[in-house]
Amino acid sequence: MKKSLSNIWYQFRQSFSVKESINTTHETGKAVLEAATSIKEQGANLEVLQLLLQNSSSLLDVLCSPLTQIINGELSFLSLGIAFLKSYRDISQEAPTLEDYISIISQVAYLESIRDILSLYPSLNYDNFDENAELGKILATINNIELDEQTAMQTIECFHESELAAAFNNLLSTRLTSPHLSKYPARLLAKRIAGNTNIYIIKALMDLGDDIQTVMENCRDKWETEQQNIQNIQEYLTNHIATQALDPVFDQTCSFKDIYIPLKAKPVNKYGQININAESCDLEAWVKKNILTENNLEKVIFIQGKIGRGKSVFCKIFADWIRQHLHPFWTPILINVKDIKTLSSQLSETLTTNLDVSFTRGDHNWLRNKNNRFIFMFDGWDELSIVSRNSENLEKFIQQVAEFQQQCKNDERMGHRVVITSDIIPLSIISNLPTNLERVEILPFDQQQQEKWLEKWQSLPANSGKHTDLQEFLVNQKCPAIIQELISEPLLLYFLAGMYRDDQLVIDNLLTDNSKTATALIYQEAINWLISKSSPNFHDQLPNLKDILTEGAVAVTQSGGEFAAISMLKSQLEDDAKLIKDEIFKTPLADFYIYPDHESDNRVKFSHQSFSEFLFADSLKLSLTAWTQYCNTESGKELITDESEMNWQIYDLLGFGILTKEIVEYLIGLIIAVPNFRWVQLYKRLNDFYVSWCQGKFIDTAEETLPQTKLRELQNIGIHQLGQRQVDIYAGLNVMILLLAIQRYAQEDEVLKEHIIFYPSGQPEANNFTYQLHNIIHYSNCLQGENFRNLVGQFLSGAHLRGASLLQINLSYADLTEADLSRASLCGANFSYANLNRAYFIGADLRDADFTSANLGETYLSGANLSRANISGANLKDVDLSRANLCGADLRGANFDNANFMGAIFSDDTFGDIRWDEKTNWQNAEGLEMAKNVPLALKKRFL
C-alpha cells in the first residue's frame, strides 16, 4: 500500500506522542539543525526527536535555513536519521516498513551529500538570497510523494533516477539559484549531489545493521560489495586521475597543469578536414556541452589534432575536472589506447580485459550499475598497439566505440559517454567511419593563446630571474618568419621557450624558409637541450646517451608499441644501457626500466611519440646520407655503402611497418638542412632498389632472402606478428613513399626537377600502358587487414602515373592532389571521396569510374572518357572537361561552378544521357553552348 511522506511523518508523530503540528516556515529548519547538532554531540535523545517532529514537516525543512550552517556546522544528519529510526522501532514495538526507512534515509543521505559537495565550493555565497515562497510549495509537493515497497526499493537501487531525487533536486536548485549562481549550474550541482547520495544511503543501511534485515533480507553482502566498489573508484580517482594533471613536463620544471591554456577547435567535415567557415569554439566548453546534453547520448565525442597540439594534456586536465566537478554523477576513466593489448568482439569486453582497476574485477555487470556513469576517455586512437594495429583493427575499434555508445543510448542501465582523441588519420587509412561521431579538430594557438601561455610561463617560480620574454627573441630581425608561424604549435612553443630560458636557443641554427626543415631543426635543438637536462649521474654512467636514445627510438618505432626491449638496441649500446644502476631511470626524453635479475623485462619508453619518431627519422637520415657518399680508392671513387649492403640496410630499417607521415616530414626536413646533399644520387639508388623490388628479386630466390633475415631478427626479440611477405612489402612500399617525398621536394627546385622524376608504375613508352603499380597494389593486398590504399594512399600527391593501367583499383579517400594520370587506364576505378585537386586526367579512360563526393577542383579532364562514371556529389569547381565524354555519367549533386564543357559529349546511343538533378550546380559553367548532344532539359534551362 502506498504511503505519502506526510502520512509517514504523521505516523512518526503519533508514535512519539507529538500532538501539535505547525506550518512550514523559514524557522522550521532550525529544529532540524538543532536535532542534528544535538545527536552529534550527545547521542540519541527522545526529547530532541519529539521537538524535531513537533516543529517541522520533514527533514528537508532545513533547506530553508542558512546553508552555511548546514555545510559548516558540527552536525550529522546520518546519525540523526539512524537514531530516529531506531527510537521509532523501540517506542512503537514494531519494525518500520521499507517505506518508513527510505522516507528518512533518503532525506538524511541527501542532506549529507549536500554537505559533502557544497563544501567543495567555499567561495560561493549560498546565503545571500531573499526568502523564496516557492520553497514552501515545493516542500508541500515533496511531502505528497507516495512510496510503496517497489518505489522504495528502486530508490535504494538508484537514487539519482528516483522520483524523490527529482523532487529533492528541484527544491535544492531553487534554493541555490541566486544572482551569484544561475539556474543551470544550480541544477547541475543538484544532480551531482543526487548522484553522491547513494554513498550515504549505503552507509545508512549498513549502520542500521540487523534492524533493516526484517524488511530487506540477505542484502548486507550486496551493500558491502557496493561500498567497496565506491571506495575502489575513489582510490582510482585519487591515484590515477588527480595525479596525471600534475605530471611534470619534459624538463621537470613545472607540471602540465601549470602551463595549460584552454584549447580551441573547429568542426570537421565529411572529408576529415576542418570546416574553415565554422566558428571556433572553446574545446573544453564544447565537450562539456556534449556530455551534459541528455538527448545526444548516442554521439561519440571525437577530437582530432596534429601531434603536439595538446590532446593528451587536455585529456588529463579534463578528466581531473570531471573528478572535481561532476563525480559521482559522471566518473572519468582515462585510457591510453596504446595500452590496449587485446581487442575483443565488443567494447565492453575490451574494457574488462584491458582495464586493470579494482572496481571491474570479478564484476561482470560493472558497466550496467546505474549508480556508476562513466566517461571513458580514450587517448590516442591512432596509437593502437601494432600487435593489433592495422586499418582493419583501427576500424574495428572505432566501430566498437560507436556501437557501445549507441548501446548506452538504448539500455537504461548504461548511461556512459565516450570521448576519443586521435592524430589526424587520413580517410585513405580508415574510410568507413561511424556516422555517430561528433568531430572537431584542435586548432593551433592564436595570438591571444600564445600571450596567455607566455604569461603563465613567465610566472613560474622555476623561471624567476631567467630569460622568459620570448617576444624578445621573436622580434629579433634574424628570427625566420617560419619560426614565428610555428610557435602556434603548443609543443614547439614550449621547446623554444625552454631553450631560450636556458640560453640554448641559437637563432642561426634555425635559419630556413622551409617549414618542414624549421620543425625538424627545432626538434633537433630541443632534443639536445632535453638531454642536457638529464641527471649528471646519468651522463656519468652513459656518456653516449644520444646514441642509446636514437637506437631506442628505432626499436620503439619498429616494435610499434609504447615500449621496446633493451635487447633491440645494437649490442654495444645494449651493454651500455645495462650499466644503469637504478631499476627505473627517468630522463626528459625516455624512461629506462632495468631489472638485473630479469633481463628479458628490460625496456625503454619515450615520454612523447614525437621524440621517438624524430630520432628514428634522424637515424634514417644518417643512413640515407651514407648511401650517397664516396671514398677514394686506387681505382677511383667508390660508394662507401655498396649495393648489397644498402639493400640489407633498407630491409633492416624499413621492413617493420609503414612509415608515418610525421617521420617522412621530419626526414625530408633534416635532409634539406644537409649542405650540398646529393639528392640525385639518393634518388637513383632508391629507384634502383624499387625497380628490383617490383621485379621480386629480393624474395624470389633459392638463397636466404633479406626479408627472411630481417624476420628472424624481429622474432628473436619477440616481434612475431610479421611474416616474410609483410617484411618485403613494407620495405618496398616505404622506399616508394621516400621516392614520392623526394620527388615532391625536387619539383620545387628548378634544377632537381629535371633530374628527379619518379614513376611508381614504370616510365611509360609510346602508347603502351604500364602495369608495375597494378601488380604492386595486388601484392600489397595480401596483408591481413591492410591494403595499398590505406598504407600509401596519403602519400600519392604529385605522383607520376601517366599511362598506368589501374583498372578497377580502389583509391578511394587517397590524396592524389596534382598527380598526373593522363592517358591512364582507369576503367571502373574507385576514387570516391579522394582528393584529386589539380590532378591531370587528360585523355584518361575513366569509364564506370566512381568519383562519388571526390574533390575534383581545378582538375584537368580534357579528352577523358567519363562515360557511365559516377560523379554524384563531387566537387568539380574550375575543372577542365573540354572534349570529355560524359555519356551516361551520373552528375547528380555535383558542383560544376566555372567548369569548362567546350566540346564535351553529353549523350550518345550507347550510354545515353547524363543524369543530373536540381542539386547539380551549373553556375558559371562555360562552353555548354559548344558541347555536343546536350539534353533538351538542360538546354532549356541554361541555353
N, C-alpha and C positions, 0 to 999 in steps of 0.2 A: 504494500500500500504506500502511495506517495505521501510525503510529508513536506510541507514548506519549511524554510529556515525559521520563519517567525513562529510556526507551530512548535518546532523543536525547541526554540528559545523559551516559549511559554511553558513547555513541558519541564524544562530545567528549572524555571522559576517555581513551578508548583512543587517540585521535589525538594528545592532548597527553602520552601516556605516563604517565598517572596511574593507579597500580595500586590504591591504598588508598582505601577509602570509609569514612566514619564515619556515625553516626546523626545525624539532625536534632535539635539541642538549641538551647537559648537562645543558646549560644556560637557556633553555626554562622553566625549573621547577621553576626558580626564579620568573617568572611572576605570577605563581600560588601562591607561598608563599607570595609574596608581596600583592597580592589581598586579600588573606585570612587574612593576618595581618591587612591590612587597613580596611577591612569590620568590623573586630573585634573591632578596635579602634574607627573608625569614622562612621560606618554605610555604607549604600549603596551610591555609588559614580559612576556616569556614566563614568567618565574618567578612573577610575580604571578598570572597566569592559571592556572598549574598549582596554586598554593596555593588559589585560588578553587575549582577543580574538586575538589581533594582534600578540602577542608574544608566543603563544602556540597552539598546535594542539588538546589538550584535557587537562582536569584537572589532569589526571594521569601522565602528563609530570613531575609533582612534584616528582615522584618516582625516577627521575634521579638526584635529588638534595640530599644533605646530609640528611639522615633520622633523625639525631639528631634534626635538625631544625624543622622537621615535628612533632616529638614526643614532644619536649620541648618548642616549640615556642608559643608565645601568639597569637594564631590564631584560627579561626573557619571555617572549611570547610563547615559545615552545614549552617551557616549564609551566607557564600558566595554563595552557591547553591540557597538558597531561594531568596536572593537579586537578583541574576542573573535572575531567572525565573520571578520574579515579574517585574523587569525592562524590560525584553523582552516583557511581556504582555503589559506594558504601552507604550512602544515605537512602537510595531507592531500593536497596537489597536486590537489585537485578542488573544484569549486564546491559549496557547501552546497545542499541541496534547499530548495524553498519552505517545507516544514515545518520545516527546521532554522532558516531565517531567522526565521520567525514565532515559534517557540518562545522565541527570545532577544529579538527586537524587542518582542513583546507584553509581556514582563516588564519590560524596562528602560523602555519607554514608560509603562507603568502606574506604575512607581516614580517617574519624573519627574513624572507627573501628581499623584501623592501629594504630592511636594514643593511643587508649584505650588499646589494647592488648600489643603492644610493650613496652609501658611504664611500664608494669609489670616485664620486664626483663632488668633493667638498667645496669646490668653487661655485657650484650652482646655488642660487638663492631660492630655497624652496618655500620660504615663509613670507615672502613679500607679495602677498596676494589679498584681494578683497574676499570677504566671505561669499561663498558661491552657493546660492539657493539650490542650484542644480544637484549638489551633492546629496541633499536630503531626499530628493526624488529618486536618485539612482540607488541609494541605500534601501529605500522602500521597495524598489523593484527587485533588488537582490534578496531581500527578506521574503519575497513572494516566490522565489525559485523553489521548485519541488524536487525532492530526491526520493528515489526508491533504491532497492538493492542493486539493480542493474546500473543506474546512473552513478551511484556511489562507487561501484567497482570500476567503472570507466574513468572516474575522476582519479582514482588511485593509479590506474594503469597509465594514463597520460593526462596529467592535469592541464597542461597548456592548451589542449584541444577541447577541454570540457566547457559546459555551459557556465559553470562557476567562474572559470578563468576569464571568459569573455566579459562577464559582468564585473568581476573584480578589476580587470584591466580598464574598463570604461570608467569606473569610479576613480581609479588611481590617475589615469591620464587626464581626466577632467580636473582633478586636484592639482596635478603638476603643471598644467598649462597656465602660463603667465607671460607677461611681457619679456621675461628672461628665457622662456622655454616655449617654443611654438608647439602646435598640436602634433606634428609628425614625429619629432624626436621624443615627445612625451609618450606617444603611443608605442614607439619603438622601445623605450625604457620599460614600459609596462609589459610588453611581450617578453622581453629578456627576463624580467622579474618572474613572470609566469613560468618560463622555461626553467628557471632556477628553483622554483618552488618544490619540484619533485625531490630535490635533495633533502628538504626538511620534512616532507611527507614521509619518506622512507625512514628518516631518523625518528620521527614521532612514533611510527608503527613499531620500530624496533624497541624504543624506550617503553612503550606500553606493555611489552613482553607478553606474558600469558593472558593478560586481561582481554586482548583482542582476539585471541585464538578461538574464543567461543563463537565468533561470527566469521572468522577467516582462518580455517584450519589449514595446517601444513604449508603456511606461507613464509615462515621465517627463513628457510633456506633460500627462497627466491629473493627475499629482501636483502639478505646478506650478500648474495651474488650481485644484486643491483647496486648495493652500497659499495662493494669492492670495485665494481665497474666504474662507478663515479670517481672513486679515488684513483683508479688507474688512468682514467682520462685526464684528471687534474695533474697527475705526475708527468704524463706525456707532454701536456701543455707547458708545464714548468721547465722540464728538462730539454725539450726539443724545439718548442715554438718560441718561448720567451728568450731563449739564448741566441737563436740564429741571427736575429736583427742586430745583436751586439758582437757578431763575429768581426775580428779585426780585418781591415783592408790589407792589401798585399804587403805594404811596408810597415805594418804593425803599429802605426802611429795614432790610429783612431778606429772607430767602428764604422761599418757601412751606414748605420743609423745616424751617425754624427754628420755625415756629408750628403745624406739622401735629399734629393729635391723631387717633388711630385712630377711625374711624367705626363706628357700629353700624347694623344693618339688620334687617329682618324679611321673611319670605317674603311673596309676592304671590299672591292668589287668581286665579280664572279671570276675574274682572271687572277685573283690573289694580289691585285695591285691597289695601292692607296687611291681612294676616291678624292681626287685633288679638289673637287668642287665642294666637298663637305666641310663643315665647321670642325675645327679641332676641339677635343674635349679633354678634361682632366681625367686621366686613366683611372685613378682611384675612385673618383665620383661616379664614373661610368660603370665600373664593376659593382660598386655598392648599389647603384640603381637597379642593375640587372638581378642581383642577388635578392634584393628586397622587394622586387616586383613579383607578386604572388601568381599572376596569370601567365608567366612565361617560364614555368618550371621545366618545360621540355627543351629549353635552349642551353646549349653548351657555350660557355664564355671562352672564346679563343683569342689569345693575344700573341701576335707575331711581332718579330723585331730582329734587326740585324744584331750580330754578335757585338757585345759591348754597349748595347742600348739600355741595359739595366733590368732585364726580365727577371733574373734570379733574385736580385736585390729587392725588386718590387714584391716578389712572392714572399720573401722573408718579412718585409715590413708590413705587408697587408695581412699575412697570416697572424702576425702578432697583434695587429689592430683588431682583427676578429676576436682573438683571445681576450683582449682587454675590454672590448665594447659590445660584443654580441654573444659570446659564450655565456650560458649553455644553450641559448636559443639557436645559435649556429656554432659549430665547433670546427676549427680548422685542422685539416690533415695535410701536411706538406710532404710531397713525394717527389724525389728526383727520379725522373723516368729512367735515367741510366742505371739506377739501382734495381730496376725490374729485370729479373733474370729469366722468368718463366711467363709466357703468355698462355693463359688458359682459354677456354672457349667463350667465357663471359667475363666482364669486368669484375663482377662480384667475386668470382673465383680467383682472378688475377690478383685482386686486392688481398684476399685472405691468404693466398700463397706467398705473396711478397712482402706484406706489411709485418714487420717484426715488432709488434706492440702488444702489450699485455692484454688490452681490452678486446682483442679479436681472438685470442687463443681459446680454443675449446668452445666457442660460442658461434654456432653456425647461423644464428639469426641476428648477429650483431648489426647487420645493415637494416633489419626490419624492426628495430626497437624504436617505437615512436617518440621516446624521450630523447633520442640522440639524432640530431640532424647535422650531418657532416658537410663541410665544404671541402671537397677534395681538390687540392691544388697540385696538378701535375706539371712540374717544371722541366722543360726541355724535351718535348715530344720527339724532336729531331735527333736526340741523343740516345734513343733506344739502343741497348747494347747490341753490338754486331753479331753476337751469338744468335739473336733473334731478329736483327735489323736487316730487312731488305724492304723493297717497296711494298711487297705483299703483306709483311707483318706490320709495317708502319700503318698501312691502310686497315689491316685487321684491328689494330689497337684503337685507332680513331673511330672505327665503326663500333667497337665495343663501348667506347665512351659515349657515343651518340645514342646507342641503344639503351645503355644504363640510364642516361638522363631522361629518355622517353619513358622508361620503366618507372622512374621516380615520379613522373607526371601521372602515371596511370595507377600506381599502387599507393594507397593511402598510408601504408605503413613505412613508406620510403619517401622522405622529403628532401633528399640530399641534392647538392649542387656541385657542378664540376667546372673548375677553371683550369685551362691548359695553356701553357706558353710554348713557343717554338721559334727557332730561327725561321727565316723565310724559306720554306721548302717550295721549289718550283713545281707547278702543276704537272710538268712533264714527268715528275717522280711519283706524285700522288694526284691522280686526276679525279678519282671517284670520292670526293669529299662528301660527308653527310650534309644534308640540307638544313639541319637544325643547329648549325654553328653560328653564333653571333660574333663576328670577327672584326678586330681592329688591329692596326699596326702602330707600334710606338714610334713617335717622331723624334728626330734629333733635337737637341736643345736649341731653343730660340735665344735671342739676346737676353731677354729677361731671366730665363732659367740659368744661363751662364753667369749672369751677375749675382743671382741668389746663391748659386753654388760657390762662387769665389768668396762671397761674404762669409759663408759657413767655413770655408777653408781657412780664411784669414783669422777667424775667431777661435780656432782650435788651440788648446793650451800647448800642444807639441810644436806648433808653428810660431809661437811667440818669439819675437825678435829675429825672425828669419825672413827671407825673401818670399813674400806671399802675394805681392801685387803683380799678378801675371800680365795685367794690362800693360805694364811697362815693357814686357817682352813683346806683346802683341803689336804695339805701336812702333816698335823698332823698325827702321827702314829696311833692314836686312831680312826681316821676317817674311818668308814667302807667303804670297796671298793664299796658296792652297792650305797652309798650316792654319791660317785664320778660319778657313772653312771647316777644317777637320776638328776643331775644338767643340763643334756642335755635337760630337760623339762623346758621351759621358766618360767612357773608359780612357779615350785618348786625352781628354781634358785633364783627368786625374794624373795620367803619366806626365804630361807637360808641366802641370803644377808641382808635382813632387820633384821632378828633376830640377826645375827652376829653383825651388826652395833649397835644394841641397847643392846648388852650384854645379850641377852636372848637365845642364842644358846648353849645348853649344849650337848656336844658330847656324854656323857654317856647315855643320853636319847634316842639316835638314834642307839645304838649298836644292830645290827641284820644282818643276812645274807640272809634274805628273802625280795625280792623286794616289795611284797605287804605290808609287815609289815613296811618296811622303808618308803614307801609312806604314809601309814596311820599315822606313828609317826610324820612325817614332818607336815602333816595337823594338827595333834593334837597340836603340839607345836606352829604352825603358828596361829591357831585359838586363842589360849591363848594369843599369842603376840598381835594379832589384837584387841582382847577385851581390852587389857591393853592400847591400843592407843585410846580408846574411850574417849570422853569428861569426865573430873572429875565430872561435874554436872550430867552426865548420871549415873555414878556409885553411886552417892549420892541418885538419885531417884530410881535406880534399882540395889541394891547390888547383886541380883541373876540373873544378865544379861545372864550368860551362860545357865541357866535353861530355860529362856524365849526364847533364840535363838534356843536351842535344840527343844523345843516344836514348835517353829515357823517353824523349818526345817521339822518336822514331818507333820505339817499342809500343808506346801507348797508342799512337796512330795506327800502327799495323795490327794491334790486338783489338782495336775498336771499342774497348771498354773504358771504364774510369781508371782502372789500374793496369799496370804492366809488370810482369815478373822481372826481377833484377837479372834473372838468367838470360833475358832477351838482350841485355846490353853486351857489347863486344867484350871478349874475355878479359882484356886488360882492365877496362873500365868496371866490369863486374867485380873484379878483385879489389879495385879501389873503393867501390861502394861498400864492400864488406868491412872496410876499415872503420866505418861509422860505429861508434860505441853504443849510442843510445838505441833503444828498440824503436822509438818513433822520433825522427829528427825532422823538424819543420824548417823550410826555407820559404822566402816570399813567393817563390815560383812553384815549388813542389814539396811534397812530404815523402820521406823515405821510411819504410817500415822494414826494420832489420831484426830478424829473430835468429840468433846464432844456433839455437838448438833445432830450429825448423827452417832450414834454408829454402825449402820449397815455397814457404809463405812470404819470402822477401819480395817486396814490390815497391813501386813508385807511383805517386798520384799527383797530377798537376792541379794547381789551385784554380785555373781557368782554362777552358778549352782552347782559347785563342793562343795561349802560351805554347802548348804542345803543337798546335797546327803551325805556328810561326817557326818554331825551332825545327820542325820537320821540313818546312819549306827552305829554311836556311841550309839544312843538311843536303837537301836535294840540289840547291843552288851550287854548293861546292862540287857535287858530282858532275853536274851539267857543265860547270866551268872547266873541270878537269878533262872532260871529253873533248874540249876544243883546243887543248894545249899541246904544244910540240916540244920535243927536246932535240938537241943537235947530236948527230951521230956521224961516224966516218962516212956513211953513205948519204948523208944529208939530214933534213928534218924528218922526224918520225913522231907520230902521235904517241903521247905518253900512255894513254889507255887504248890498247888495241881493240879490234872489233869484238873478239871473243870475250874479253874481259868486260867491255861495255855492255854487251848483251846480257851477261850474268848480272851485272850491277843493276840493269833495268829490272830484271825479274826480282832481284833481291830487294830493291827499293819500292817497286810499283806493283808487285804481284800479290797484293793483300786485300784489295777492295778498291772502290773508285775514289779518286781524289775529290776533295770538297772544293767548292768554288772559292772559299777563303784561302785555301792552300795555294791554289793556282794564282790568285791575285797577289798574295804575298810573294810568291816565287817570281812572277814577272816583274813586280816592283823591285825586288832585290837585284835581279839581273840587269835591269835598266840602269841601276846605280853603279854597276861594274864598268870602270873606264875601258873603252875600246874592246868591248865584248864581241866575240866572233859569232854573231848571230847566224850568218850564212853557214858557217861550219857546223854549228849545232843543228840547224835545220836539216842539212844534208845527212848528218849521221843518224838523226832520229828518223828521218824519212826512209833511209836505207833499212833500218830496223823494221819500220812499219810495213814496208813492201814485203820483206822476208816473212814477217809475222802473218801477213794476209795470205801468203802462199803456204803457211803451215810448216815452215822449215824448222821451227823450234820444238814442235811436238810430234811431227810425223817422221820419226827416226827410230832406228833399232837401238841406238845407243841411249844411255841415260840422258834424259832431257833436262833442260834448265827448269821448266815448271816442276818436274819431279824432285829435283834437288831443293828448290825453294819450299816445296810442300813438305819434304822431310824435315827441314829446319823448323818450319812452323809447328809441325806435330810434335817435335822434340821439346818444344817449350809450351805445349798444352793447347795449341790452337788447332782444333780438329774439324772445324765446320767447312773447310775448303777441300776441293779435290784438284787434280792436275788441270782439268779444263778450266775451272774457276781461276786458278792462278794464271793460266795462259791468257784467258780472256781479259782479266783485269790489267795485266801488264800491257797488252796490246791496246786496249781502249784508253788507258792512261797516257800512252805515248800519243795516240790520236788527239786527246784533249790538250796535251802540251803543244803539239804541232798546230792545232787550231788557235791556241792562245798566242803562239809566236807569230803566226800569220796576221792575226788581228793587230798586234803591235807593229808589225812590218808595214802594214797598209797605211800607217800614219807617218811613215818615213819615206821621203822621196827617193832615196837610194835603195833601201832594203826592199821596197815593194816590187821592184823589178826582178829581184833575185829569190824572193821567198813567196812562192805560190803553192799551197798545199792542196792536193786533190785527194780527198778521202776515198773516192771511188776509182781513182786512177785518172791519168790525164787523157782526155778524150782525143780520138783521132778521126778526122774527117767527119762522116755522119754516123759512125758506129757508136753504139751505146756501151757504157762501162758497167760491169757487174760486180766489181770488187766490194763496194759498200753493201750491196744487196746480200752478198754471201756472208759478210761480217755481221750484218744485222740478224740473219737467221742463226748464225753460230752463237751470237750473244744470247739468243732466246732460250738456249739450253740451261741457263742459270735458273735455279729454282727461285721463284718469286720475284725475278728481276728480268728486265729486257733492255734492249738498246735505247729505247726511248727514255726510260726513266734513269738510265745510267749516264747517257751522253746528251740527251735532248736539250739540257740547259746550256750546253757549250757550243751549239751549232751556228751561232750568229756569224755571218760573214763567210760561211763555208762555200767552197767552190765545188758545186755538184753539177756543173753543166754536162749534159749528155748522159747523166747517170740513169740506169734502169732501176726504178724503185717501185715496181708495180705492187699495188695493194699493201704498201708498207704503212705501218702505224706511226705517224709522227705528231699525233695529237698533243696539244699543250707544249710542243717544243718551241725553243727560241731560235727562229730562223731569220731574224732581222738581217737585212742586207745580204742574205745568202743568194747565190747565183744557181738557179735550177733551170736555166734556159735550155730548151730542146731536150729536157729530161723526160723520160717515160714514166709518168706518174698516174697512170690509169688506175682508178679505184683506191688511190692513196687516201689516208685519213689525216687531214690537217685540222680537225675540229679544235677550236679554242687555241690554236697555235698563234704565236706572234710572228707574222710574216711582213712586218712593216718594212717598206722599201726593198723587199725581196724581188728577184728577177725570175719571171716565168715565161720569158719571151719565147714563143713557139713551142711551149711545153705541151705534152699530151696529158690533159687533166680530165679526160672523160671519166664520169662517175666518181670523181674525187669528192671528198666530204670536207667542206670549209665551214661547217656549222659554227657560228659565233667566233670565227677566227678574226684576227686583226690583220686586214689586208691593206691598211692605209698606205697610200703612195706606192703601192706595188705595181710592177711592170708586167702586165698580162697581154701585151700586144701580140697578136697572132696565136695566142694559146687556144687549145681546143678544150672548152669547158662544157661540152655537150653532156647533158644529164647530171652535171655536177650539182652538189647541194651547197648553196651559198647562203642559206637562210640564216638571218641574224648576224651575218658577218659585217665587219666594218670595211668598206671599200672607198673611203674618202680619198679623193685626189688620185684614184687608181687609173692606170692607162689600160683600157680594154679595146683599144683600136684594133680592128680586124680579128678580134677574138670570136670564137664560135660558142654562142650561149644557147644553142638549140636545146630545148627540154630542160634547161637548168632551173633549179628552184631558187628564186630570188626573194622569197617572202621574208619581210622584215629586214632585208639588207639595206645598208646605208651607202648610196651612190653619190653623195654630195660632191659636186665638182669632178665627177668621173668623166673620162673621155671614151665615148662609144663610137667614134668615127670608124665606119666600115665594119662594125661588129655585126654578126649574124644572129638574129633573134629567133629564127624559126626555119625548119626545113621539113621535108616529107618523112624523113626517117625518125627524128626525135621529137618533132612537134614544137609547140610554142614554149616560150619561157613561162614560168609560173611566178606571179607576184601578187601582192595584196596591198591593202591600204597602209600597212606599216612599212612598205618598201619606200625608201626616201630617194626620190629622183631630183631633189632640189639642186639647182645649178649644174645639172648634168649637161655635158656638151656632146655634140655630134650625133644626137638622136635622129636628126633630120637626114643624116648621111648613113645611118645604119641600114641594114638590109632586113627585110621581112619583119618589120616592127609590127606587133599585134595591133589590130584595129583599135581596141580599147585604149591601148597606150598612146596611140596616135591622137585619138580624140581628146585625150586628157592633156597632152603636152605639146602636140604639134599643130 
